[in-house]
Amino acid sequence: MTYLFNNYARRAVHLVKGQGTVVTDDKGKDYLDFTSGIAVVSLGHAHPAIVKALQEQSEKLWHISNLFESPEQEKLAESLTKNTDLSYALFCNSGAEANEAAIKLARKHTGKHHILSFKQSFHGRTFGAMAATGQDKIQQGFGPMLQSFEALPFNDVKSLKQATNDSVAAIMLEVIQAEGGVNSIEPAFAEAVMAACNEHNILLIIDEVQTGIGRTGTRYAYEQTALKPDIVSLAKGLGGGFPIGALLAGEELFDTFGPGAHGTTFGGNPLAISVAQTVVHHVFDPAFLQDVQEKSEYLKKQLQSELPNDKYSIRGQGLLVGIHSNKEIAPFIQAAEKQGLLLVPAGTNVIRLLPPLTVSKEEIDQAVAILKNILT
């Protein structure tokens, strides 16, 4: 008997507590959590600074809606846009909401409706975000999609040039297609995207829901490319486990979202803002980001040395790493769980590693040992 819809393929593990990278089930078994709640628990489970921020804010104010001024939102918006070409923020509750807002902003600002996205992308499960997602399995069974979206082959410069013209409102992409197989944008393709945007006055929307907030070793993944976004969507790691999303945009877009153009009841509530500001304070520290980069290189080096390169290839950036296999990986993920390592797939042939950004090298060694055991 269940009172829940069966829309999740749930695993038969009931997790009851966590600390750092380690989570514990109701039977007392410990696991290394290399899912981070799907790239969400950026500072690990029950990080003391986040716990303190949430406790202190919970004793002050939980919710007032966006009818009132919020100096705390202003502070977080400044933290997220500082030293970027982006100027303004809008807060919401999730990545799908952030992408819906991005789509609305681009269409309203340009007066155009055609948006280009890419095959194997993932932008969410609401109707606008689902229409932008380049995966048939996400769209099946829901009837006609929202019109004027076109999914192109990723990293295909020829297809991009053929599809871009003055009728296109925006190009929407992920720097790394995380759900779609840990596919990184190629430098030549990034340059072609910028050329197309500049030539045809097209807005660039970058979905940093999974790659943002330090996951790839920089504040935002686009900072490692030639891409210069007009709009950026954030969520997941921004709240370190507390629900929050954000839309960032350039100065020229400010007047497009005037009063009543877009809104949210819960978005940017005091609890979420307090937690997110704490996360950003930690993650945007240059020493912290350097540590993520060093642990990324260590993790990839260990995997490359321990796994046969004729069967597996290692991709990704920062602590978003994919192990590409020539076999279906579902049995490997199940085997890893039995040995105390929680993993998440990225399609049928890719194991995705998403440890907390605070993971230790000792925990990386433990995870690699389990992976070696089940994969070789």
C-alpha positions in Angstrom: 0.0 0.0 0.0 1.3 3.4 -0.9 -0.2 6.9 -0.9 2.5 8.2 -3.4 2.5 8.3 -7.2 4.8 5.8 -8.8 6.7 8.4 -10.9 10.0 7.8 -9.2 12.0 4.6 -9.6 12.9 4.6 -5.9 15.7 2.6 -4.5 15.0 0.3 -1.5 17.2 2.4 0.9 15.7 4.6 3.6 18.3 7.3 4.5 17.8 8.8 7.9 20.8 11.0 8.5 24.0 12.4 7.0 27.2 14.2 7.9 29.5 15.5 5.2 29.9 12.9 2.5 28.5 10.0 4.6 24.8 9.1 4.9 23.2 6.4 7.0 20.1 4.3 6.5 17.5 3.1 8.9 19.5 -0.1 9.5 22.6 1.7 10.5 24.5 1.1 7.3 26.8 4.0 6.1 27.2 5.0 2.5 29.5 7.4 0.7 27.1 9.8 -1.0 28.4 10.5 -4.5 25.0 11.8 -5.6 24.8 14.8 -3.4 21.0 14.8 -3.8 21.7 15.1 -7.6 24.4 17.9 -7.3 22.5 19.7 -4.6 24.3 19.1 -1.2 27.3 21.2 -2.3 28.8 21.6 1.2 27.9 18.1 2.3 25.2 17.0 4.7 24.5 19.0 7.8 27.3 21.5 7.2 27.6 23.5 10.5 27.5 26.9 8.9 24.3 26.0 7.0 22.7 24.5 10.1 23.5 27.7 12.0 22.2 30.0 9.3 18.9 28.1 9.1 18.4 27.9 12.8 19.1 31.6 13.3 16.8 32.6 10.5 14.0 30.2 11.6 13.8 32.1 14.9 13.4 35.5 13.1 11.2 35.3 9.9 10.2 32.5 7.6 8.0 34.1 4.9 6.7 37.5 4.0 6.2 37.1 0.2 7.7 39.4 -2.4 5.4 42.2 -1.7 8.0 43.7 0.6 11.6 44.9 0.2 14.3 42.4 0.9 17.8 43.6 1.7 18.8 40.0 2.1 17.8 39.2 -1.5 19.7 42.3 -2.6 22.8 41.0 -0.9 22.6 37.6 -2.4 21.9 39.1 -5.9 25.0 41.2 -5.5 27.1 38.1 -4.5 25.9 36.1 -7.5 26.4 38.9 -10.1 29.6 40.4 -8.7 32.5 40.4 -11.3 30.3 39.1 -14.1 28.5 40.8 -17.0 25.2 40.1 -15.3 23.5 42.7 -13.2 20.2 41.5 -11.8 18.6 38.5 -10.1 15.2 37.0 -9.7 14.7 34.3 -7.0 12.4 31.3 -7.4 12.3 27.7 -6.0 13.8 25.3 -8.5 15.8 24.9 -11.7 12.7 24.3 -13.8 11.2 27.6 -12.5 14.4 29.4 -13.2 14.4 28.1 -16.8 10.7 29.0 -17.2 11.6 32.5 -16.2 14.5 32.6 -18.6 12.3 31.5 -21.5 9.6 34.1 -20.6 12.3 36.9 -20.3 13.9 36.0 -23.6 10.6 35.9 -25.5 9.2 39.1 -24.0 12.5 41.1 -24.4 13.0 40.1 -28.1 9.4 39.9 -29.2 10.5 36.7 -30.9 9.5 33.1 -30.0 11.9 30.7 -31.7 14.4 29.2 -29.2 17.2 26.8 -30.1 18.3 24.1 -27.7 20.2 20.9 -28.1 19.7 17.2 -28.2 20.4 15.3 -25.0 19.9 18.5 -23.0 17.8 18.7 -19.8 16.1 21.9 -18.6 13.2 20.6 -16.4 9.8 19.0 -16.5 7.4 22.0 -16.6 5.9 22.6 -20.1 8.3 25.3 -21.2 11.4 23.6 -19.8 10.3 20.3 -21.1 9.8 21.7 -24.6 13.3 23.0 -24.4 14.7 19.7 -23.3 16.2 17.7 -26.2 15.2 14.2 -25.0 12.1 12.4 -26.3 11.7 10.3 -23.2 11.0 13.4 -21.2 8.3 14.6 -23.5 6.5 11.3 -24.4 2.8 11.1 -23.4 2.1 14.8 -22.9 0.8 15.7 -26.3 2.0 18.6 -28.3 4.9 20.5 -26.8 5.1 24.3 -26.4 5.7 25.6 -29.9 8.8 27.3 -31.3 11.5 25.2 -29.7 14.1 23.4 -31.9 16.7 20.9 -30.6 19.9 20.8 -32.6 22.8 18.3 -32.4 25.2 19.4 -29.6 28.7 20.6 -30.7 27.6 20.6 -34.4 28.7 23.9 -35.9 27.2 23.3 -39.3 23.7 22.6 -37.9 23.9 25.7 -35.7 24.8 27.9 -38.6 21.9 26.5 -40.7 19.4 27.1 -37.9 20.3 30.6 -36.8 18.7 33.7 -38.3 17.1 36.9 -37.2 13.9 35.1 -36.2 15.6 33.3 -33.3 15.0 34.8 -29.8 17.5 32.8 -27.9 19.9 29.9 -27.8 19.6 27.8 -24.6 22.4 25.4 -23.6 24.3 23.7 -20.8 28.1 24.0 -20.7 28.1 20.3 -19.7 25.0 18.2 -20.5 25.0 16.5 -17.1 21.7 14.5 -17.4 22.4 13.8 -21.0 25.7 11.9 -20.5 28.2 14.4 -19.2 28.9 16.0 -22.6 31.0 19.1 -22.5 30.8 22.0 -24.9 33.7 22.1 -27.4 35.7 25.4 -27.6 35.0 25.8 -31.4 31.3 25.3 -30.8 31.2 27.8 -28.0 32.8 30.4 -30.3 30.3 29.5 -33.0 27.4 30.1 -30.6 28.8 33.5 -29.7 29.2 34.4 -33.3 25.7 33.4 -34.1 24.3 35.4 -31.2 26.2 38.5 -32.2 25.3 38.3 -35.9 21.6 37.8 -35.4 21.0 39.6 -32.1 20.1 36.4 -30.3 20.1 36.1 -26.5 22.2 33.4 -24.9 20.6 31.5 -22.0 23.0 29.2 -20.1 21.4 26.6 -17.8 23.8 26.4 -14.9 21.3 24.5 -12.7 23.7 21.6 -12.2 27.0 23.1 -13.2 26.8 26.4 -11.3 27.9 27.3 -7.8 31.4 25.8 -7.9 30.4 22.3 -9.2 32.9 22.5 -12.1 35.7 24.3 -10.2 34.7 27.9 -11.0 31.7 29.9 -9.8 29.9 29.1 -13.1 30.9 26.6 -15.8 30.6 29.2 -18.5 33.6 31.1 -17.0 35.8 28.3 -18.5 34.6 29.0 -22.0 34.2 31.8 -24.6 30.5 32.0 -23.8 29.1 35.3 -22.5 25.5 34.8 -21.4 22.7 37.3 -21.3 20.7 35.0 -18.9 21.8 32.3 -16.5 19.6 29.9 -14.5 20.7 28.5 -11.2 19.3 26.1 -8.5 20.6 22.8 -7.0 23.9 23.6 -5.3 22.8 27.2 -4.6 20.8 26.2 -1.6 23.1 23.3 -0.4 19.9 21.2 0.1 17.4 23.9 0.7 15.0 24.7 -2.3 16.0 27.8 -4.2 16.5 28.8 -7.8 17.7 32.0 -9.4 17.6 33.8 -12.7 20.5 36.2 -13.5 20.4 38.6 -16.4 22.3 41.5 -18.0 21.5 45.2 -17.5 19.7 45.6 -20.8 17.0 43.1 -19.7 16.0 45.0 -16.6 13.0 46.8 -17.9 11.5 43.7 -19.5 10.5 42.2 -16.2 8.5 45.1 -14.8 5.8 44.7 -12.0 3.5 41.8 -12.8 5.5 40.4 -15.6 6.6 37.4 -13.5 6.3 36.3 -9.9 6.5 33.6 -7.3 4.9 33.3 -3.8 7.7 31.3 -2.1 10.7 32.3 -4.2 13.5 34.0 -2.3 11.9 33.5 1.1 14.1 34.5 4.1 15.0 30.9 5.0 16.2 30.1 1.5 18.1 33.3 1.0 19.9 32.9 4.4 21.1 29.4 3.5 22.1 30.3 -0.1 24.1 33.3 1.1 26.0 31.0 3.4 26.7 28.5 0.6 27.9 31.3 -1.8 30.1 32.8 0.9 31.9 29.4 1.3 31.9 28.2 -2.4 32.9 31.5 -4.1 36.1 31.8 -2.0 39.0 31.4 -4.5 40.8 28.9 -2.2 37.7 26.7 -2.0 37.3 26.7 -5.8 41.0 25.9 -6.2 40.5 22.9 -3.8 37.6 21.7 -5.9 39.8 21.8 -9.0 42.6 19.9 -7.3 40.2 17.2 -6.0 38.8 16.9 -9.5 42.2 16.3 -11.0 42.9 13.8 -8.3 39.6 11.9 -8.8 40.0 11.7 -12.6 43.7 10.7 -12.3 42.7 7.9 -9.9 39.9 6.7 -12.1 42.1 6.7 -15.2 44.8 4.7 -13.4 42.5 2.1 -11.9 40.0 1.5 -14.7 40.9 -0.1 -18.1 40.8 2.7 -20.7 39.6 0.3 -23.4 36.3 -0.1 -21.5 35.9 3.2 -19.8 36.5 6.9 -20.5 36.5 9.7 -18.0 34.9 13.0 -18.8 33.6 16.1 -17.1 35.0 19.1 -15.1 35.3 19.8 -11.4 33.3 17.4 -9.3 30.9 16.6 -12.1 32.6 13.5 -13.6 31.2 10.9 -15.9 32.5 7.3 -16.4 31.5 6.3 -19.9 31.1 2.6 -20.4 30.4 0.3 -23.4 27.8 -1.5 -21.2 24.6 -0.5 -19.5 25.6 0.8 -16.1 22.4 0.1 -14.0 23.8 -3.1 -12.6 27.1 -1.3 -11.6 25.1 1.3 -9.7 23.2 -1.4 -7.8 26.5 -3.2 -7.0 28.1 0.0 -5.8 25.1 0.6 -3.5 25.6 -2.8 -1.9 29.2 -1.9 -1.2 28.4 1.4 0.3 28.7 3.9 -2.5 25.7 5.8 -3.9 25.9 6.8 -7.5 23.5 8.3 -10.1 23.4 7.6 -13.9 23.6 10.0 -16.8 21.8 8.0 -19.4 22.1 4.2 -19.9 25.9 4.1 -20.3 27.3 6.7 -18.0 28.0 6.7 -14.3 27.8 10.2 -12.9 30.0 11.1 -9.9 28.6 14.1 -7.9 30.3 14.1 -4.5 29.9 17.1 -2.2 32.4 19.8 -3.0 33.8 19.2 0.5 34.6 15.5 -0.2 38.1 14.5 1.1 40.8 12.7 -0.9 40.5 9.8 1.5 36.8 9.5 0.6 37.7 9.7 -3.1 40.1 6.8 -2.6 37.4 4.8 -0.9 35.0 5.5 -3.8 37.5 4.6 -6.5 38.4 1.4 -4.7 34.7 0.4 -4.8 34.4 1.4 -8.5 37.5 -0.6 -9.4 36.0 -3.6 -7.6 32.7 -3.5 -9.4 33.9 -2.3 -12.8 37.0 -4.6 -13.4 
